[in-house]
Amino acid sequence: MTKDVIALTERMPDAVSVLAGLLAGDADLRVETTGEGAVVQLCDAEGRPLV
């Protein structure tokens, strides 16, 4: 099942801050890139993309 998460902020957060926030939810998650680095994915321990 999918769901949307929306954060209202005063300023646009930088990519590193967004990834840090997503990774803070679970120590078993990891960040991977695809599309020659154009796409950043948050993946589970088996490498399945979640975000």
mmCIF entry with sequence, helices, sheets and N, C-alpha, C, O atoms, coordinates in Angstrom:
data_MODEL
# 
_entry.id   MODEL 
# 
_entity.id                         1 
_entity.type                       polymer 
_entity.pdbx_number_of_molecules   1 
# 
_entity_poly.entity_id                      1 
_entity_poly.type                           'polypeptide(L)' 
_entity_poly.nstd_linkage                   no 
_entity_poly.nstd_monomer                   no 
_entity_poly.pdbx_seq_one_letter_code       MTKDVIALTERMPDAVSVLAGLLAGDADLRVETTGEGAVVQLCDAEGRPLV 
_entity_poly.pdbx_seq_one_letter_code_can   MTKDVIALTERMPDAVSVLAGLLAGDADLRVETTGEGAVVQLCDAEGRPLV 
_entity_poly.pdbx_strand_id                 A 
# 
loop_
_entity_poly_seq.entity_id 
_entity_poly_seq.num 
_entity_poly_seq.mon_id 
_entity_poly_seq.hetero 
1 1  MET n 
1 2  THR n 
1 3  LYS n 
1 4  ASP n 
1 5  VAL n 
1 6  ILE n 
1 7  ALA n 
1 8  LEU n 
1 9  THR n 
1 10 GLU n 
1 11 ARG n 
1 12 MET n 
1 13 PRO n 
1 14 ASP n 
1 15 ALA n 
1 16 VAL n 
1 17 SER n 
1 18 VAL n 
1 19 LEU n 
1 20 ALA n 
1 21 GLY n 
1 22 LEU n 
1 23 LEU n 
1 24 ALA n 
1 25 GLY n 
1 26 ASP n 
1 27 ALA n 
1 28 ASP n 
1 29 LEU n 
1 30 ARG n 
1 31 VAL n 
1 32 GLU n 
1 33 THR n 
1 34 THR n 
1 35 GLY n 
1 36 GLU n 
1 37 GLY n 
1 38 ALA n 
1 39 VAL n 
1 40 VAL n 
1 41 GLN n 
1 42 LEU n 
1 43 CYS n 
1 44 ASP n 
1 45 ALA n 
1 46 GLU n 
1 47 GLY n 
1 48 ARG n 
1 49 PRO n 
1 50 LEU n 
1 51 VAL n 
# 
_struct_asym.id          A 
_struct_asym.entity_id   1 
# 
_struct_conf.conf_type_id            HELX_P 
_struct_conf.id                      HELX_P1 
_struct_conf.pdbx_PDB_helix_id       AA1 
_struct_conf.beg_label_comp_id       ALA 
_struct_conf.beg_label_asym_id       A 
_struct_conf.beg_label_seq_id        15 
_struct_conf.pdbx_beg_PDB_ins_code   ? 
_struct_conf.end_label_comp_id       LEU 
_struct_conf.end_label_asym_id       A 
_struct_conf.end_label_seq_id        23 
_struct_conf.pdbx_end_PDB_ins_code   ? 
_struct_conf.beg_auth_comp_id        ALA 
_struct_conf.beg_auth_asym_id        A 
_struct_conf.beg_auth_seq_id         15 
_struct_conf.end_auth_comp_id        LEU 
_struct_conf.end_auth_asym_id        A 
_struct_conf.end_auth_seq_id         23 
_struct_conf.pdbx_PDB_helix_class    1 
_struct_conf.details                 ? 
_struct_conf.pdbx_PDB_helix_length   9 
# 
_struct_conf_type.id          HELX_P 
_struct_conf_type.criteria    ? 
_struct_conf_type.reference   ? 
# 
_struct_sheet.id               AA1 
_struct_sheet.type             ? 
_struct_sheet.number_strands   2 
_struct_sheet.details          ? 
# 
_struct_sheet_order.sheet_id     AA1 
_struct_sheet_order.range_id_1   1 
_struct_sheet_order.range_id_2   2 
_struct_sheet_order.offset       ? 
_struct_sheet_order.sense        anti-parallel 
# 
loop_
_struct_sheet_range.sheet_id 
_struct_sheet_range.id 
_struct_sheet_range.beg_label_comp_id 
_struct_sheet_range.beg_label_asym_id 
_struct_sheet_range.beg_label_seq_id 
_struct_sheet_range.pdbx_beg_PDB_ins_code 
_struct_sheet_range.end_label_comp_id 
_struct_sheet_range.end_label_asym_id 
_struct_sheet_range.end_label_seq_id 
_struct_sheet_range.pdbx_end_PDB_ins_code 
_struct_sheet_range.beg_auth_comp_id 
_struct_sheet_range.beg_auth_asym_id 
_struct_sheet_range.beg_auth_seq_id 
_struct_sheet_range.end_auth_comp_id 
_struct_sheet_range.end_auth_asym_id 
_struct_sheet_range.end_auth_seq_id 
AA1 1 ARG A 30 ? THR A 34 ? ARG A 30 THR A 34 
AA1 2 VAL A 39 ? CYS A 43 ? VAL A 39 CYS A 43 
# 
loop_
_atom_site.group_PDB 
_atom_site.id 
_atom_site.type_symbol 
_atom_site.label_atom_id 
_atom_site.label_alt_id 
_atom_site.label_comp_id 
_atom_site.label_asym_id 
_atom_site.label_entity_id 
_atom_site.label_seq_id 
_atom_site.pdbx_PDB_ins_code 
_atom_site.Cartn_x 
_atom_site.Cartn_y 
_atom_site.Cartn_z 
_atom_site.occupancy 
_atom_site.B_iso_or_equiv 
_atom_site.pdbx_formal_charge 
_atom_site.auth_seq_id 
_atom_site.auth_comp_id 
_atom_site.auth_asym_id 
_atom_site.auth_atom_id 
_atom_site.pdbx_PDB_model_num 
ATOM 1   N N  . MET A 1 1  ? 0.846  -1.156 0.000   1.00 0.00 ? 1  MET A N  1 
ATOM 2   C CA . MET A 1 1  ? 0.000  0.000  0.000   1.00 0.00 ? 1  MET A CA 1 
ATOM 3   C C  . MET A 1 1  ? 0.906  1.239  0.000   1.00 0.00 ? 1  MET A C  1 
ATOM 4   O O  . MET A 1 1  ? 1.924  1.271  0.691   1.00 0.00 ? 1  MET A O  1 
ATOM 5   N N  . THR A 1 2  ? 0.532  2.234  -0.766  1.00 0.00 ? 2  THR A N  1 
ATOM 6   C CA . THR A 1 2  ? 1.304  3.469  -0.820  1.00 0.00 ? 2  THR A CA 1 
ATOM 7   C C  . THR A 1 2  ? 0.594  4.564  -0.040  1.00 0.00 ? 2  THR A C  1 
ATOM 8   O O  . THR A 1 2  ? -0.606 4.487  0.222   1.00 0.00 ? 2  THR A O  1 
ATOM 9   N N  . LYS A 1 3  ? 1.365  5.588  0.325   1.00 0.00 ? 3  LYS A N  1 
ATOM 10  C CA . LYS A 1 3  ? 0.771  6.758  0.956   1.00 0.00 ? 3  LYS A CA 1 
ATOM 11  C C  . LYS A 1 3  ? 1.677  7.949  0.675   1.00 0.00 ? 3  LYS A C  1 
ATOM 12  O O  . LYS A 1 3  ? 2.876  7.795  0.440   1.00 0.00 ? 3  LYS A O  1 
ATOM 13  N N  . ASP A 1 4  ? 1.091  9.118  0.704   1.00 0.00 ? 4  ASP A N  1 
ATOM 14  C CA . ASP A 1 4  ? 1.823  10.355 0.504   1.00 0.00 ? 4  ASP A CA 1 
ATOM 15  C C  . ASP A 1 4  ? 2.138  10.966 1.856   1.00 0.00 ? 4  ASP A C  1 
ATOM 16  O O  . ASP A 1 4  ? 1.340  10.892 2.791   1.00 0.00 ? 4  ASP A O  1 
ATOM 17  N N  . VAL A 1 5  ? 3.311  11.570 1.944   1.00 0.00 ? 5  VAL A N  1 
ATOM 18  C CA . VAL A 1 5  ? 3.704  12.305 3.136   1.00 0.00 ? 5  VAL A CA 1 
ATOM 19  C C  . VAL A 1 5  ? 4.055  13.712 2.690   1.00 0.00 ? 5  VAL A C  1 
ATOM 20  O O  . VAL A 1 5  ? 4.876  13.898 1.792   1.00 0.00 ? 5  VAL A O  1 
ATOM 21  N N  . ILE A 1 6  ? 3.440  14.694 3.311   1.00 0.00 ? 6  ILE A N  1 
ATOM 22  C CA . ILE A 1 6  ? 3.659  16.096 2.946   1.00 0.00 ? 6  ILE A CA 1 
ATOM 23  C C  . ILE A 1 6  ? 4.163  16.845 4.171   1.00 0.00 ? 6  ILE A C  1 
ATOM 24  O O  . ILE A 1 6  ? 3.577  16.759 5.249   1.00 0.00 ? 6  ILE A O  1 
ATOM 25  N N  . ALA A 1 7  ? 5.256  17.581 3.994   1.00 0.00 ? 7  ALA A N  1 
ATOM 26  C CA . ALA A 1 7  ? 5.803  18.409 5.066   1.00 0.00 ? 7  ALA A CA 1 
ATOM 27  C C  . ALA A 1 7  ? 5.744  19.864 4.631   1.00 0.00 ? 7  ALA A C  1 
ATOM 28  O O  . ALA A 1 7  ? 6.256  20.218 3.569   1.00 0.00 ? 7  ALA A O  1 
ATOM 29  N N  . LEU A 1 8  ? 5.132  20.694 5.431   1.00 0.00 ? 8  LEU A N  1 
ATOM 30  C CA . LEU A 1 8  ? 5.068  22.123 5.145   1.00 0.00 ? 8  LEU A CA 1 
ATOM 31  C C  . LEU A 1 8  ? 6.214  22.810 5.884   1.00 0.00 ? 8  LEU A C  1 
ATOM 32  O O  . LEU A 1 8  ? 6.283  22.762 7.112   1.00 0.00 ? 8  LEU A O  1 
ATOM 33  N N  . THR A 1 9  ? 7.102  23.440 5.144   1.00 0.00 ? 9  THR A N  1 
ATOM 34  C CA . THR A 1 9  ? 8.267  24.082 5.739   1.00 0.00 ? 9  THR A CA 1 
ATOM 35  C C  . THR A 1 9  ? 8.353  25.530 5.256   1.00 0.00 ? 9  THR A C  1 
ATOM 36  O O  . THR A 1 9  ? 7.801  25.879 4.213   1.00 0.00 ? 9  THR A O  1 
ATOM 37  N N  . GLU A 1 10 ? 9.044  26.358 6.017   1.00 0.00 ? 10 GLU A N  1 
ATOM 38  C CA . GLU A 1 10 ? 9.221  27.754 5.628   1.00 0.00 ? 10 GLU A CA 1 
ATOM 39  C C  . GLU A 1 10 ? 10.091 27.878 4.382   1.00 0.00 ? 10 GLU A C  1 
ATOM 40  O O  . GLU A 1 10 ? 9.844  28.729 3.527   1.00 0.00 ? 10 GLU A O  1 
ATOM 41  N N  . ARG A 1 11 ? 11.113 27.022 4.283   1.00 0.00 ? 11 ARG A N  1 
ATOM 42  C CA . ARG A 1 11 ? 12.021 27.029 3.145   1.00 0.00 ? 11 ARG A CA 1 
ATOM 43  C C  . ARG A 1 11 ? 12.128 25.621 2.585   1.00 0.00 ? 11 ARG A C  1 
ATOM 44  O O  . ARG A 1 11 ? 11.894 24.640 3.292   1.00 0.00 ? 11 ARG A O  1 
ATOM 45  N N  . MET A 1 12 ? 12.482 25.529 1.313   1.00 0.00 ? 12 MET A N  1 
ATOM 46  C CA . MET A 1 12 ? 12.691 24.235 0.674   1.00 0.00 ? 12 MET A CA 1 
ATOM 47  C C  . MET A 1 12 ? 13.876 23.532 1.342   1.00 0.00 ? 12 MET A C  1 
ATOM 48  O O  . MET A 1 12 ? 14.976 24.084 1.369   1.00 0.00 ? 12 MET A O  1 
ATOM 49  N N  . PRO A 1 13 ? 13.672 22.323 1.884   1.00 0.00 ? 13 PRO A N  1 
ATOM 50  C CA . PRO A 1 13 ? 14.795 21.618 2.516   1.00 0.00 ? 13 PRO A CA 1 
ATOM 51  C C  . PRO A 1 13 ? 15.759 21.104 1.447   1.00 0.00 ? 13 PRO A C  1 
ATOM 52  O O  . PRO A 1 13 ? 15.369 20.808 0.318   1.00 0.00 ? 13 PRO A O  1 
ATOM 53  N N  . ASP A 1 14 ? 17.023 21.010 1.841   1.00 0.00 ? 14 ASP A N  1 
ATOM 54  C CA . ASP A 1 14 ? 18.000 20.463 0.895   1.00 0.00 ? 14 ASP A CA 1 
ATOM 55  C C  . ASP A 1 14 ? 17.875 18.942 0.871   1.00 0.00 ? 14 ASP A C  1 
ATOM 56  O O  . ASP A 1 14 ? 17.324 18.343 1.794   1.00 0.00 ? 14 ASP A O  1 
ATOM 57  N N  . ALA A 1 15 ? 18.385 18.329 -0.179  1.00 0.00 ? 15 ALA A N  1 
ATOM 58  C CA . ALA A 1 15 ? 18.236 16.881 -0.391  1.00 0.00 ? 15 ALA A CA 1 
ATOM 59  C C  . ALA A 1 15 ? 18.841 16.065 0.748   1.00 0.00 ? 15 ALA A C  1 
ATOM 60  O O  . ALA A 1 15 ? 18.274 15.046 1.142   1.00 0.00 ? 15 ALA A O  1 
ATOM 61  N N  . VAL A 1 16 ? 19.969 16.491 1.276   1.00 0.00 ? 16 VAL A N  1 
ATOM 62  C CA . VAL A 1 16 ? 20.620 15.752 2.364   1.00 0.00 ? 16 VAL A CA 1 
ATOM 63  C C  . VAL A 1 16 ? 19.729 15.726 3.605   1.00 0.00 ? 16 VAL A C  1 
ATOM 64  O O  . VAL A 1 16 ? 19.634 14.699 4.276   1.00 0.00 ? 16 VAL A O  1 
ATOM 65  N N  . SER A 1 17 ? 19.081 16.837 3.913   1.00 0.00 ? 17 SER A N  1 
ATOM 66  C CA . SER A 1 17 ? 18.194 16.888 5.078   1.00 0.00 ? 17 SER A CA 1 
ATOM 67  C C  . SER A 1 17 ? 16.983 15.982 4.896   1.00 0.00 ? 17 SER A C  1 
ATOM 68  O O  . SER A 1 17 ? 16.554 15.323 5.843   1.00 0.00 ? 17 SER A O  1 
ATOM 69  N N  . VAL A 1 18 ? 16.431 15.943 3.692   1.00 0.00 ? 18 VAL A N  1 
ATOM 70  C CA . VAL A 1 18 ? 15.295 15.068 3.408   1.00 0.00 ? 18 VAL A CA 1 
ATOM 71  C C  . VAL A 1 18 ? 15.702 13.605 3.577   1.00 0.00 ? 18 VAL A C  1 
ATOM 72  O O  . VAL A 1 18 ? 14.987 12.833 4.216   1.00 0.00 ? 18 VAL A O  1 
ATOM 73  N N  . LEU A 1 19 ? 16.837 13.222 3.011   1.00 0.00 ? 19 LEU A N  1 
ATOM 74  C CA . LEU A 1 19 ? 17.306 11.841 3.143   1.00 0.00 ? 19 LEU A CA 1 
ATOM 75  C C  . LEU A 1 19 ? 17.595 11.482 4.598   1.00 0.00 ? 19 LEU A C  1 
ATOM 76  O O  . LEU A 1 19 ? 17.275 10.378 5.038   1.00 0.00 ? 19 LEU A O  1 
ATOM 77  N N  . ALA A 1 20 ? 18.192 12.397 5.342   1.00 0.00 ? 20 ALA A N  1 
ATOM 78  C CA . ALA A 1 20 ? 18.475 12.142 6.754   1.00 0.00 ? 20 ALA A CA 1 
ATOM 79  C C  . ALA A 1 20 ? 17.183 11.905 7.530   1.00 0.00 ? 20 ALA A C  1 
ATOM 80  O O  . ALA A 1 20 ? 17.121 11.023 8.386   1.00 0.00 ? 20 ALA A O  1 
ATOM 81  N N  . GLY A 1 21 ? 16.161 12.686 7.232   1.00 0.00 ? 21 GLY A N  1 
ATOM 82  C CA . GLY A 1 21 ? 14.870 12.502 7.890   1.00 0.00 ? 21 GLY A CA 1 
ATOM 83  C C  . GLY A 1 21 ? 14.233 11.164 7.567   1.00 0.00 ? 21 GLY A C  1 
ATOM 84  O O  . GLY A 1 21 ? 13.673 10.507 8.445   1.00 0.00 ? 21 GLY A O  1 
ATOM 85  N N  . LEU A 1 22 ? 14.318 10.757 6.298   1.00 0.00 ? 22 LEU A N  1 
ATOM 86  C CA . LEU A 1 22 ? 13.755 9.470  5.898   1.00 0.00 ? 22 LEU A CA 1 
ATOM 87  C C  . LEU A 1 22 ? 14.520 8.312  6.530   1.00 0.00 ? 22 LEU A C  1 
ATOM 88  O O  . LEU A 1 22 ? 13.911 7.343  6.983   1.00 0.00 ? 22 LEU A O  1 
ATOM 89  N N  . LEU A 1 23 ? 15.839 8.402  6.565   1.00 0.00 ? 23 LEU A N  1 
ATOM 90  C CA . LEU A 1 23 ? 16.654 7.332  7.139   1.00 0.00 ? 23 LEU A CA 1 
ATOM 91  C C  . LEU A 1 23 ? 16.490 7.232  8.649   1.00 0.00 ? 23 LEU A C  1 
ATOM 92  O O  . LEU A 1 23 ? 16.694 6.159  9.218   1.00 0.00 ? 23 LEU A O  1 
ATOM 93  N N  . ALA A 1 24 ? 16.131 8.318  9.302   1.00 0.00 ? 24 ALA A N  1 
ATOM 94  C CA . ALA A 1 24 ? 15.974 8.307  10.757  1.00 0.00 ? 24 ALA A CA 1 
ATOM 95  C C  . ALA A 1 24 ? 14.842 7.388  11.206  1.00 0.00 ? 24 ALA A C  1 
ATOM 96  O O  . ALA A 1 24 ? 14.793 6.996  12.372  1.00 0.00 ? 24 ALA A O  1 
ATOM 97  N N  . GLY A 1 25 ? 13.944 7.045  10.308  1.00 0.00 ? 25 GLY A N  1 
ATOM 98  C CA . GLY A 1 25 ? 12.808 6.196  10.658  1.00 0.00 ? 25 GLY A CA 1 
ATOM 99  C C  . GLY A 1 25 ? 13.146 4.740  10.862  1.00 0.00 ? 25 GLY A C  1 
ATOM 100 O O  . GLY A 1 25 ? 12.414 4.034  11.555  1.00 0.00 ? 25 GLY A O  1 
ATOM 101 N N  . ASP A 1 26 ? 14.243 4.263  10.276  1.00 0.00 ? 26 ASP A N  1 
ATOM 102 C CA . ASP A 1 26 ? 14.573 2.840  10.376  1.00 0.00 ? 26 ASP A CA 1 
ATOM 103 C C  . ASP A 1 26 ? 16.046 2.635  10.043  1.00 0.00 ? 26 ASP A C  1 
ATOM 104 O O  . ASP A 1 26 ? 16.504 3.028  8.970   1.00 0.00 ? 26 ASP A O  1 
ATOM 105 N N  . ALA A 1 27 ? 16.782 2.023  10.956  1.00 0.00 ? 27 ALA A N  1 
ATOM 106 C CA . ALA A 1 27 ? 18.223 1.813  10.766  1.00 0.00 ? 27 ALA A CA 1 
ATOM 107 C C  . ALA A 1 27 ? 18.525 0.806  9.649   1.00 0.00 ? 27 ALA A C  1 
ATOM 108 O O  . ALA A 1 27 ? 19.647 0.777  9.145   1.00 0.00 ? 27 ALA A O  1 
ATOM 109 N N  . ASP A 1 28 ? 17.553 -0.013 9.256   1.00 0.00 ? 28 ASP A N  1 
ATOM 110 C CA . ASP A 1 28 ? 17.785 -1.021 8.227   1.00 0.00 ? 28 ASP A CA 1 
ATOM 111 C C  . ASP A 1 28 ? 17.611 -0.477 6.808   1.00 0.00 ? 28 ASP A C  1 
ATOM 112 O O  . ASP A 1 28 ? 17.878 -1.194 5.843   1.00 0.00 ? 28 ASP A O  1 
ATOM 113 N N  . LEU A 1 29 ? 17.172 0.768  6.663   1.00 0.00 ? 29 LEU A N  1 
ATOM 114 C CA . LEU A 1 29 ? 16.972 1.343  5.338   1.00 0.00 ? 29 LEU A CA 1 
ATOM 115 C C  . LEU A 1 29 ? 18.297 1.844  4.780   1.00 0.00 ? 29 LEU A C  1 
ATOM 116 O O  . LEU A 1 29 ? 19.230 2.135  5.528   1.00 0.00 ? 29 LEU A O  1 
ATOM 117 N N  . ARG A 1 30 ? 18.367 1.940  3.461   1.00 0.00 ? 30 ARG A N  1 
ATOM 118 C CA . ARG A 1 30 ? 19.582 2.456  2.830   1.00 0.00 ? 30 ARG A CA 1 
ATOM 119 C C  . ARG A 1 30 ? 19.211 3.282  1.612   1.00 0.00 ? 30 ARG A C  1 
ATOM 120 O O  . ARG A 1 30 ? 18.120 3.149  1.057   1.00 0.00 ? 30 ARG A O  1 
ATOM 121 N N  . VAL A 1 31 ? 20.137 4.135  1.209   1.00 0.00 ? 31 VAL A N  1 
ATOM 122 C CA . VAL A 1 31 ? 19.933 5.019  0.063   1.00 0.00 ? 31 VAL A CA 1 
ATOM 123 C C  . VAL A 1 31 ? 20.688 4.444  -1.132  1.00 0.00 ? 31 VAL A C  1 
ATOM 124 O O  . VAL A 1 31 ? 21.857 4.075  -1.020  1.00 0.00 ? 31 VAL A O  1 
ATOM 125 N N  . GLU A 1 32 ? 20.009 4.372  -2.272  1.00 0.00 ? 32 GLU A N  1 
ATOM 126 C CA . GLU A 1 32 ? 20.637 3.923  -3.519  1.00 0.00 ? 32 GLU A CA 1 
ATOM 127 C C  . GLU A 1 32 ? 20.272 4.915  -4.615  1.00 0.00 ? 32 GLU A C  1 
ATOM 128 O O  . GLU A 1 32 ? 19.277 5.631  -4.509  1.00 0.00 ? 32 GLU A O  1 
ATOM 129 N N  . THR A 1 33 ? 21.080 4.952  -5.664  1.00 0.00 ? 33 THR A N  1 
ATOM 130 C CA . THR A 1 33 ? 20.784 5.821  -6.805  1.00 0.00 ? 33 THR A CA 1 
ATOM 131 C C  . THR A 1 33 ? 20.614 4.968  -8.058  1.00 0.00 ? 33 THR A C  1 
ATOM 132 O O  . THR A 1 33 ? 21.132 3.855  -8.145  1.00 0.00 ? 33 THR A O  1 
ATOM 133 N N  . THR A 1 34 ? 19.889 5.503  -9.007  1.00 0.00 ? 34 THR A N  1 
ATOM 134 C CA . THR A 1 34 ? 19.683 4.869  -10.297 1.00 0.00 ? 34 THR A CA 1 
ATOM 135 C C  . THR A 1 34 ? 19.585 5.967  -11.343 1.00 0.00 ? 34 THR A C  1 
ATOM 136 O O  . THR A 1 34 ? 19.599 7.149  -10.997 1.00 0.00 ? 34 THR A O  1 
ATOM 137 N N  . GLY A 1 35 ? 19.489 5.608  -12.587 1.00 0.00 ? 35 GLY A N  1 
ATOM 138 C CA . GLY A 1 35 ? 19.377 6.608  -13.639 1.00 0.00 ? 35 GLY A CA 1 
ATOM 139 C C  . GLY A 1 35 ? 20.585 7.518  -13.698 1.00 0.00 ? 35 GLY A C  1 
ATOM 140 O O  . GLY A 1 35 ? 20.452 8.734  -13.841 1.00 0.00 ? 35 GLY A O  1 
ATOM 141 N N  . GLU A 1 36 ? 21.766 6.926  -13.587 1.00 0.00 ? 36 GLU A N  1 
ATOM 142 C CA . GLU A 1 36 ? 23.028 7.676  -13.601 1.00 0.00 ? 36 GLU A CA 1 
ATOM 143 C C  . GLU A 1 36 ? 23.065 8.750  -12.516 1.00 0.00 ? 36 GLU A C  1 
ATOM 144 O O  . GLU A 1 36 ? 23.609 9.834  -12.724 1.00 0.00 ? 36 GLU A O  1 
ATOM 145 N N  . GLY A 1 37 ? 22.485 8.440  -11.358 1.00 0.00 ? 37 GLY A N  1 
ATOM 146 C CA . GLY A 1 37 ? 22.494 9.345  -10.220 1.00 0.00 ? 37 GLY A CA 1 
ATOM 147 C C  . GLY A 1 37 ? 21.360 10.350 -10.195 1.00 0.00 ? 37 GLY A C  1 
ATOM 148 O O  . GLY A 1 37 ? 21.262 11.146 -9.261  1.00 0.00 ? 37 GLY A O  1 
ATOM 149 N N  . ALA A 1 38 ? 20.497 10.331 -11.209 1.00 0.00 ? 38 ALA A N  1 
ATOM 150 C CA . ALA A 1 38 ? 19.402 11.306 -11.285 1.00 0.00 ? 38 ALA A CA 1 
ATOM 151 C C  . ALA A 1 38 ? 18.262 10.968 -10.333 1.00 0.00 ? 38 ALA A C  1 
ATOM 152 O O  . ALA A 1 38 ? 17.475 11.847 -9.982  1.00 0.00 ? 38 ALA A O  1 
ATOM 153 N N  . VAL A 1 39 ? 18.158 9.706  -9.909  1.00 0.00 ? 39 VAL A N  1 
ATOM 154 C CA . VAL A 1 39 ? 17.080 9.271  -9.029  1.00 0.00 ? 39 VAL A CA 1 
ATOM 155 C C  . VAL A 1 39 ? 17.690 8.713  -7.746  1.00 0.00 ? 39 VAL A C  1 
ATOM 156 O O  . VAL A 1 39 ? 18.577 7.860  -7.789  1.00 0.00 ? 39 VAL A O  1 
ATOM 157 N N  . VAL A 1 40 ? 17.211 9.198  -6.618  1.00 0.00 ? 40 VAL A N  1 
ATOM 158 C CA . VAL A 1 40 ? 17.653 8.701  -5.317  1.00 0.00 ? 40 VAL A CA 1 
ATOM 159 C C  . VAL A 1 40 ? 16.502 7.908  -4.723  1.00 0.00 ? 40 VAL A C  1 
ATOM 160 O O  . VAL A 1 40 ? 15.369 8.388  -4.672  1.00 0.00 ? 40 VAL A O  1 
ATOM 161 N N  . GLN A 1 41 ? 16.792 6.694  -4.275  1.00 0.00 ? 41 GLN A N  1 
ATOM 162 C CA . GLN A 1 41 ? 15.749 5.826  -3.721  1.00 0.00 ? 41 GLN A CA 1 
ATOM 163 C C  . GLN A 1 41 ? 16.094 5.429  -2.297  1.00 0.00 ? 41 GLN A C  1 
ATOM 164 O O  . GLN A 1 41 ? 17.256 5.182  -1.972  1.00 0.00 ? 41 GLN A O  1 
ATOM 165 N N  . LEU A 1 42 ? 15.081 5.371  -1.457  1.00 0.00 ? 42 LEU A N  1 
ATOM 166 C CA . LEU A 1 42 ? 15.213 4.814  -0.123  1.00 0.00 ? 42 LEU A CA 1 
ATOM 167 C C  . LEU A 1 42 ? 14.765 3.362  -0.232  1.00 0.00 ? 42 LEU A C  1 
ATOM 168 O O  . LEU A 1 42 ? 13.629 3.095  -0.625  1.00 0.00 ? 42 LEU A O  1 
ATOM 169 N N  . CYS A 1 43 ? 15.641 2.422  0.110   1.00 0.00 ? 43 CYS A N  1 
ATOM 170 C CA . CYS A 1 43 ? 15.368 0.993  -0.096  1.00 0.00 ? 43 CYS A CA 1 
ATOM 171 C C  . CYS A 1 43 ? 15.390 0.239  1.221   1.00 0.00 ? 43 CYS A C  1 
ATOM 172 O O  . CYS A 1 43 ? 16.005 0.673  2.195   1.00 0.00 ? 43 CYS A O  1 
ATOM 173 N N  . ASP A 1 44 ? 14.699 -0.912 1.232   1.00 0.00 ? 44 ASP A N  1 
ATOM 174 C CA . ASP A 1 44 ? 14.725 -1.770 2.404   1.00 0.00 ? 44 ASP A CA 1 
ATOM 175 C C  . ASP A 1 44 ? 16.008 -2.596 2.402   1.00 0.00 ? 44 ASP A C  1 
ATOM 176 O O  . ASP A 1 44 ? 16.843 -2.446 1.510   1.00 0.00 ? 44 ASP A O  1 
ATOM 177 N N  . ALA A 1 45 ? 16.165 -3.463 3.395   1.00 0.00 ? 45 ALA A N  1 
ATOM 178 C CA . ALA A 1 45 ? 17.389 -4.249 3.543   1.00 0.00 ? 45 ALA A CA 1 
ATOM 179 C C  . ALA A 1 45 ? 17.636 -5.180 2.351   1.00 0.00 ? 45 ALA A C  1 
ATOM 180 O O  . ALA A 1 45 ? 18.784 -5.534 2.083   1.00 0.00 ? 45 ALA A O  1 
ATOM 181 N N  . GLU A 1 46 ? 16.581 -5.581 1.632   1.00 0.00 ? 46 GLU A N  1 
ATOM 182 C CA . GLU A 1 46 ? 16.730 -6.452 0.469   1.00 0.00 ? 46 GLU A CA 1 
ATOM 183 C C  . GLU A 1 46 ? 16.953 -5.670 -0.817  1.00 0.00 ? 46 GLU A C  1 
ATOM 184 O O  . GLU A 1 46 ? 17.119 -6.270 -1.878  1.00 0.00 ? 46 GLU A O  1 
ATOM 185 N N  . GLY A 1 47 ? 16.960 -4.341 -0.743  1.00 0.00 ? 47 GLY A N  1 
ATOM 186 C CA . GLY A 1 47 ? 17.187 -3.519 -1.917  1.00 0.00 ? 47 GLY A CA 1 
ATOM 187 C C  . GLY A 1 47 ? 15.944 -3.104 -2.672  1.00 0.00 ? 47 GLY A C  1 
ATOM 188 O O  . GLY A 1 47 ? 16.039 -2.504 -3.742  1.00 0.00 ? 47 GLY A O  1 
ATOM 189 N N  . ARG A 1 48 ? 14.767 -3.421 -2.122  1.00 0.00 ? 48 ARG A N  1 
ATOM 190 C CA . ARG A 1 48 ? 13.510 -3.005 -2.770  1.00 0.00 ? 48 ARG A CA 1 
ATOM 191 C C  . ARG A 1 48 ? 13.268 -1.527 -2.512  1.00 0.00 ? 48 ARG A C  1 
ATOM 192 O O  . ARG A 1 48 ? 13.339 -1.079 -1.368  1.00 0.00 ? 48 ARG A O  1 
ATOM 193 N N  . PRO A 1 49 ? 12.982 -0.754 -3.573  1.00 0.00 ? 49 PRO A N  1 
ATOM 194 C CA . PRO A 1 49 ? 12.737 0.680  -3.370  1.00 0.00 ? 49 PRO A CA 1 
ATOM 195 C C  . PRO A 1 49 ? 11.436 0.937  -2.618  1.00 0.00 ? 49 PRO A C  1 
ATOM 196 O O  . PRO A 1 49 ? 10.405 0.326  -2.900  1.00 0.00 ? 49 PRO A O  1 
ATOM 197 N N  . LEU A 1 50 ? 11.507 1.857  -1.654  1.00 0.00 ? 50 LEU A N  1 
ATOM 198 C CA . LEU A 1 50 ? 10.339 2.243  -0.875  1.00 0.00 ? 50 LEU A CA 1 
ATOM 199 C C  . LEU A 1 50 ? 9.902  3.661  -1.210  1.00 0.00 ? 50 LEU A C  1 
ATOM 200 O O  . LEU A 1 50 ? 8.708  3.943  -1.311  1.00 0.00 ? 50 LEU A O  1 
ATOM 201 N N  . VAL A 1 51 ? 10.871 4.552  -1.383  1.00 0.00 ? 51 VAL A N  1 
ATOM 202 C CA . VAL A 1 51 ? 10.591 5.965  -1.691  1.00 0.00 ? 51 VAL A CA 1 
ATOM 203 C C  . VAL A 1 51 ? 11.498 6.380  -2.820  1.00 0.00 ? 51 VAL A C  1 
ATOM 204 O O  . VAL A 1 51 ? 11.451 7.529  -3.259  1.00 0.00 ? 51 VAL A O  1 
# 
